[in-house]
Amino acid sequence: MDAKLQRITEMMKEVEEKQQREREFLLKDATESRRKCELMKEQESQLKQQLSLYMDKFEEFQSTLAKSNEVFTTFRQEMEKMTKKIKKLEKETTQWRTKWESNNQALLQMAEEKTLRDGHFKALQGKLELLERLCRALQKERNDLSNQLSLLQEQRDKGPVPPGPGQHEALPMEDEEDEEEDSEDLAHNEELEACEEPPQHAADKPTTAAATPPTRLLD
């Protein structure tokens, strides 16, 4: 019995030692678990703070995204408007280019016509100068003939005068007047033939202002 009691006592000691070791291990484990729990609580609080920060940033991002969507929509509408304006301006540019080309061709044609009309105007000026010279010559001849006629009338009134040296015999008044008119017509025809203008080109049509010579008063 003593031996059994001793053996039981030893077994109980062993069990108590084992329990003690297990209690120490459990205490140590509980302490470690408590420390880990506190660390996890701290991490949880930090994570909650980060989560709230991320949520704030996400909300800000969503608001920024909404604003960017609005800006993109506005920009797209403006791009569509600008595209329409560009198409309209391109169409107007084409129309203005066509008008410019037609006006340029008309201007070149007008320049050519002006050159032709200037040449014709110069020819008409030359013709006018010839006509003026002819008119002055005819006026001078008329004055001379009038003077001669007055002298002949005076001589006829005074009586026949014998022809002197170097002079022709005096013709009757009617014959002299006929000869003067014939010589005047002949000189007038010769002057007109001399200043007659060569045939014009079909495209060279004189204007009203160039074809009509200025009115000059005759002496």
LINMOVEN-V851602 format. One record per pair of residues at least 4 apart in sequence whose C-alpha atoms are under 6 Angstrom apart, sorted by the first residue. I is the first residue (numbers start at 0). J is the second residue. If there is no record, write none. Layout:
BEGIN
I_J / I_J
END
This chain:
BEGIN
0_4 / 1_5 / 3_7 / 4_8 / 7_11 / 11_15 / 12_16 / 13_17 / 14_18 / 15_19 / 18_22 / 21_25 / 22_26 / 23_27 / 24_28 / 25_29 / 26_30 / 28_32 / 29_33 / 32_36 / 35_39 / 39_43 / 42_46 / 43_47 / 46_50 / 49_53 / 50_54 / 53_57 / 56_60 / 60_64 / 63_67 / 67_71 / 70_74 / 71_75 / 78_82 / 81_85 / 84_88 / 85_89 / 88_92 / 92_96 / 95_99 / 98_102 / 99_103 / 102_106 / 109_113 / 112_116 / 113_117 / 116_120 / 120_209 / 123_127 / 127_131 / 129_133 / 130_134 / 133_137 / 134_138 / 136_140 / 137_141 / 140_144 / 141_145 / 144_148 / 147_151 / 148_152 / 151_155 / 154_158 / 162_166 / 162_168 / 170_175 / 191_195 / 205_210 / 206_210
END
